[in-house]
Amino acid sequence: MRASFLLALTASLGSLGLLAACSSSSNNDGTGGDGGASSHATTGSSSSTGKTVLPGPSDWNRDVTPPEDGEASDKRSSCGYKAGDLPAETQGKSHPSGADIPIDHIIILMKENRSFDHYFQKLPEYGQPDVEVAPADFSNKDKDGNDVKPILDPTFCFVDTNHEWSGTHEQVNGGKMDGFYTSNDGNHEAPAHGTLDSVSGARAMVYNDQTTLPFYYALANEYSIADHYHCSVQGPTWPNRMYLYAATSFGLTSNTFPEADKTLPDYLEMRQLDWMVYSDGTPGFAMFTNPWVTKQYFQTHLKSIADFYADAAAGKLPQVVFLDPVLGAENYNQNDEHPPAIAQIGEAFTAQAVDAIQKSPNWPSTALFITYDEHGGLYDHVVPPKACPPDDTQPILAAGDPPGGFDELGVRVPMIVVSPFAKKHYVSHNVYDHTSIVRFVEDRFVIPALTNRDANALAPWDMFDFDNAPHKTPPAVTIPTPNQATIDACAKIYVP
């Protein structure tokens, strides 16, 4: 997320007084079968036939005969499902739907700008050999044609890397995955006290391990991790976050305010569900000024991170939660993990959230999805697979941008499921993207697809065991402490 676009969003919302979390105006009183009654959530009414009729358009409550799994898979592969299709019509009969899914609280924590290989390159050496990472001979060429192989990150606060539409397409390079060095070499200004080496393309070829990210490696070993989860578009932050909130970027390929006719929160409202954004900064969803402002969602659906911890402790978590770090500040000491942020600071934020969720009375019926909006320009070796375009809208490209479409996913990013029902020490090799999480939300609450992309997305069923709850009693969380020497060293680079 470029700082200029953060400033644009901040200026737009700040002028309306919408940046502070509005806990005093929230109507959240908890939800679900284990956390008390909500003033907003509802379980529906009964029809004359005895069937529960959920709030919302009558067509959303239509009778469905689920297809066989193979039939559904084939149709998804051919992009045969369309916007408006219900999840039970697209997932396959072996998968649960609606209240048969024992999850009452879905929490989505989307961090910033890290690729899968960049974070988990060494996971096979630290307890999870089933995960796919870059082979030992993976490299990119520098400008002189020399091989540059990945190394352990030596700075932990490297200068932001190129993750725009043009840069990402250069990195993917038609599936060669060999443009990470060249697209980043000299593409950014040096920090206040940096050197020319700080903008070398080599900074895109660094990884972490268990010594640098102990909590994330422990989490990946304990719960379910997906090693073929991709961001939704080969471009920057905003278009990718749009896919989480709306299953499309509306043709946008840059950090531009969208004009949306419908979003996932709009559909949550139509179902009369209890949902909340928890944030201490400008929320990601606020890029949708319509409906965030025009429908005044900021008045009833925005609370602080302190409120999140309080609601978790009280067993009053909403049915759907968007849990945001402080997004877009682009500084070494931020918790969103966007370079040059020290990743350990964001890791500690995530650990605190996981600890609060596991200790919550809502834990028995909660699923937390942890992922990243896009790869941030950092190396990964897996070729982005084909995808179903959300509609017929073509990419809106700037002069000089390379051609492309919305028929391919973006670069691979981490995704971990934390839940009582998350399989233990499990790696999913299925192809997922942000709309797979959207589809899970839609399936749990019987909501139709927003676009053709989420209509054909597979929800991450294989990461759950709904029959046995492997983590009914969760493991204790050790919250990592960021290294103060690293923080001090990074301050000397970035503080003017």
N, C-alpha and C positions, 0 to 999 in steps of 0.2 A: 504494500500500500504506500504510494508515494506521499511525501509530506504535503505537497501542494494540494492533493485531493483531500487529505485529512483537514487541511485548513479550509478548503471549500465547504466540506461537510460541517465543520465546526462553526464556521461563520454563518452558514445557512440556518443551522439549528440553534446556535447561540443567540442569534438575533430574535429568536422566538422564545428564548428562555427554556429550551428543552433539553439541556445537557445534564442537569442534576437528576439523580435518581429520585423518583417521586414515591417513596415508600408510604408517606402519609395519605396518599390518594388511592392506594391500591385497594382492590376489593377481594384480595386473596385471603381465604380463610382455610386453605388446605383442601385436599381432594383425595379421592381414591378410597378403596375399601379399608385401608389401614391408617388413614391420617385424619379422620374427621370429615365433616360435611363442608362443602364449598358453597358459597353463595352464588357462584357462577356455573360450576359443573353440574351436570345432570346425568341421570342414568336412563332417561327416557320414560315414556308412558307405555301402557299396554293397549293393544288394539283389541277389537272384538274377538279375534282369533287367539288371543293370549300372547301373541308375538310382541316383543318389546320394540316400540317405535322410537328411534332416536331423534333428537331435534335436528332440524335442517331440511333441505329440499326432499320431497317425497321420493324422488328418483334415487337418492342416495340410499334409501331403505328397500330397494327392489330385491326381489328374490334372486338368488344366484345359485347356479349349479357349477361348482368349481371344476375346471378341466383336469384331466390326468396330468401328472407332473411332466411327462415327456411332451405332451401336446403343448402345455404352457411354455416349456423351455424352447421348443422349436418356434413358437409364435413370437416369443420375446426376441429370439435370435434374428428373426426376419423383420423385426420392428412392426409386428402386426397389430399390436395393441395401440390404443389411441387415448388422447386426453378424455377424461370422463369415465374411463373404465375403472371399476372397483378392484381393489387388490385381490379379493377372492376370485375374480374373473381372470387373473393374470399370473398368480403365483404357483398354482398347482394344489390339488386336493389334499396332499399330505401335510400341508402347512396350515397352522392355525390362523384364525382371523377373529377380529373383534375381541370380545370378552374372553374368548378361549385362550388368548395370549395373556399369561399371568403377570403382565406388567401394567402398573397403574401410573408410573412416573417415568417419563422419558426425558433424560437430560443430555443436551448436546453441548459439548465444549470444543469449539473449533479454534485452534491456535493458528499461528501464522508462519508460512514460508519455510518449511523444512521438508526435504525429500526423504523417502524411505531409506535408501542406502546411506545418506548422510547421517541419519540417526542410528540405524540398526545394522550397519555393515558388519559389525563384530558380534552380533547376537548369536550366530552359530557357535562361536568360541566361548560364549558365556551362558550355555545351558539350553539353547533352542536350535538344534541342528536342522530342523525341518523348514526353517524359514529361508526364502530365496534372497540372496544378496549378490552383489557384483562379484564375478569370478576374479581370481588372483591376477589374471592377465588384463583386466579391464584398464583402459587408459584413454586419454584424449591427447591430441597433438597440440603443442604450443605453436606460436607463430613461425618458429624455425623448423618445425616438423619433428621435434623431439617428443618422445612419449612422456606424458605426465600421469603418474598413477596416484590414486587416492592415498592420503596420509592422515594421521591423527591430527585434529585441529590444534594448531600451535598457539592460537591467540584467543579463541573463545568469544571474540567480539569483532569479527571481520566485517569489512565494509559491505553494505548491502549489495546483493548480486542481481543480475539482470533476469527479470521474470515477466517482461512484457510480452505481447503477442509476437513481435518480431524476434526478440531474443530467445523465447521458448522454442519457436519453430526452427531457429538456427541450432539450438541445442539438440532437438530431436532429429533434425536433418534427415527426414524421410525414413526414420527408424534406425539410423546408424548410432544415435545417442553419443555423438562425438563432438558436439559443439559447445560444451560447457565451458571449456577453457577460453576458446576464442571469443565467444559472445560476452565474456566477462572481463577480458583483458583490457584495462584502461577505460572501461565504460562508465566509471563513477568518479566523482571528485574525491580527493583524499581528505580524510578528517583533519581537524584542527592541527594536530601534532603527528599526523601520519606521514608515511614516506611513499614513494612511487610503488614500492613493493606491496603496499596495502591495497592497491587497485589491480594487482596482477590477477590473471585468470586462474592462478593456482588456488585462490581462495574458494573457488567453486568445487574443488576436488578434495575436500576434507571431510572426515567422518568423526563420529564419537564412539565411545565404547562404555563399558560398565563403570570404568573409573571416572568418567566425566558425566555420565547420566545414570547414576545408580538406581534411582527410583524408576525411571522408564524401563530400564532393563529388567528390574524385578517385576514390574507390572506386566511386561510382555511375557515373562516366564510363568507368571501365576495365572493370568487370565487368557482371553482369546485375542489374538492379533491377526489382522488380515494382511497378507503380503502381496496381494494384487488389487489393492484399493487405490484408485487414481482420483486426482482432482478432475473436475468435470469439463474443463476447457483448457486448451494450451494458451493460457494467458494469465493476467495478473489477478490480484486479490478480489476486486469488486465483482467481476463477472463470475468468478468461482463461488463467492458467497451468495450471489443471486441464485445459483442452482440449489443451494441449501434452502433458501427461503421461497423460491418460486419455480424450481426445476427448469429454468431457462435464464439466459442473460439478455433476452429480448433483442438479440442481434449485436449486443455490445461486446467489444473486445478490449476495452480500456476502462479505466476507473472513471466512469461517467454515471451520473444519476439516471436510474431507469424510470421509465413510465410503465407502471404495472397495472394491468386490469384485475389481476388476482394474485394472491400469495398464499403460502401455507398458513400464516397466521389469520388471514381472512377466512380460510376454510375452518380453522379451529374455532373462530368466532361463530361461524354458521352452525357448527356442531354444539355450540354453547359449552365449550371446553374451557378449563382453567389453564391458562398459559401465562408465562412471565419471562421477561428479559431481566437478568441480573447483571448489572454493570456499574463500574465506578467511572466510566468514561463515556465516549460516544458509542452507542451500541452499533454493531454491524448492521442490524435491520433498519437503522435510521437512514440508510441510503435510500430506502423507499419512503421518501417524504410523503407520498401518497401510498399507503394509508397511515404511516406513522404520525404525521401531523394532521392531515385532513380528517381522519377518523379518531384522532386524539388517543391513539394507543399509548402514547407516552404518559398519559394521565393515569391509566389503569393497568398498564402492563410493563412498568419499569420500576425496578427496585435495586437497591445497592447490594454489593457483595456481602456486607455485614448482615443484611436482611436474609441473604441466601443461607448463611450459616445459622441464623436464628430459626428460619423456617425449617431447615433440615433437622435441627436439634428438637424442634417442637413437633416434628412429624406432620408438617403442613406444606410439604412440597407440592407445587402444582402438577397437573397431568403432563404438561410439556414445558420444559425449561430450556431457554437459550442462555447459557452461562458464558459471559464474555470476559476475557482479560481486558486490560486497557489497550485498545487497538490503535495502531497507526502512528504512535509518537516517534517511532524509529530512533531510539536512543539505546545506549549500552545497558541501561539499568531498568528496562521495561519487562513486563511479565508476559507479553504476547509471543515472545520468542522470534519476532521479526528481526533479522539482522539489521544493525549490529548488536542486538540484544544478547546478553549472556544467557545461554540456554538454561543454565542451572537456576536462574531466577524464575523463569517461567515454569520449570520443572517443579520448583517448590510450591508455586501457586496451584499447580495441578494436584500435587500430593496433598495439600491442605483440603482441596475440594473432595478428593477421593476419601480422605479420612472422615470428613464431615458426612458424606453420603453413607459410608459403611456404618457409621455410628447412629445414623438416623433411624427413628422408628419406621420410616418409609422404606428402609433397605429391603425388606422381603419382597417388594414388588417394584423394584427400581432397575432401570437399565441406563447406564452412562456410556455415551459414545464419545470417545476422544479422537479427534482427527485434526488435520491441518488444511487450510483453505487451498493452498497450492504449494509447489515445491520450492519456490523462492529463487529459482535459477541454480540450485545445487544439484550435483550429479546424481543420476540414477541410471541403471543399465537396462531396465525393462521397457520395451517398446510400447507406447500407448496403443491400446487396442481400439478397434472400431466401436462406434456407439450409435445409438439412435438419435437423430436430430430432434430437438423438442418440437419443431414445426418447420414450415417452409422458409422461415426468415433466414436470410443470408448474413454472414458476418459484415459488420460495418467497419471497414478498414480505412486507415489513414494512408496518405500518400507514401509510397515506399514499403508498405507492409507486404509481407509475402502472402500469397493466396492460401486459403485453407477453409475449413468448414467446421460445423458442429457435429460431424459424423465420426469424430475421434475423441477419445478421452484425453485428459492431460497427463502429466508426469505422475508417477507413483508417489503417494504420501502415506505416512503411518495412519492406522486406525486400530484402536483397541476398544473392546467392549468390557466394561466392568459391571457386573451384576451377580446376584445370587445364582442366576441361571447361566452365566457365562461358562463355557467349557474350560476346564482346567488345563493349563499348559498346551493350548491348542493353536494351530496355525490354519487359517482358512486360505485356500488357494483360488477361491472363486473371484471373478472379476466384479468389483463394486466401484461405485463412485458416490458423490454426495447425495444423489437422488436415491441411492439404496437406503440411506437413513430416512429420507423423506418417505419412501415407500413403507418402511417399517412403521412410522408414525401414522401414515394413512391406513395401513392394515389394522393397526391396533384400534383405531377409532372409526373405522369404516368410512373413509373419506376417498373420493375419486381422484384419479390422477389429474394433476394440474396441466401437464403437457404430455407429448408422446415420449419424452425421455423417461420420466418417472413411471409412465404406464408400462414401459418395457424393462424397468429396473428390477433386479432380484433383490429382495430384502435379505439381510445377512443371517438367514435362519441357521446355517450350519455352525454359527458361533455360539449358539445357545443349546442348552439341554433343559427343556421346560418340564421334563418328567422328574428330574432328580435334584436340581438345585445344587450343583457342586460347591457353591460358595455360600450356602445358607449361613454358615458361620465364617465371616470373612477374615482374612489374615490381618494382623496388626500392620499399620502403616508407619514406616520410619520416614519422617519428613526431612529431606536433605537440607543442608545448610550451604548456600552458595559460598564459594571460596572468597574470602575477603581480599586476599592478595590479588586474585584475578580482577575483582571489582576495582581495586585501587589502580591496577595497571591499565585497565580499560579507561578509567576516568582520566588518566594522564594523556591518553590518545585523543579523546573526544571532547573533553571540557576545554573551551577556549582559554 
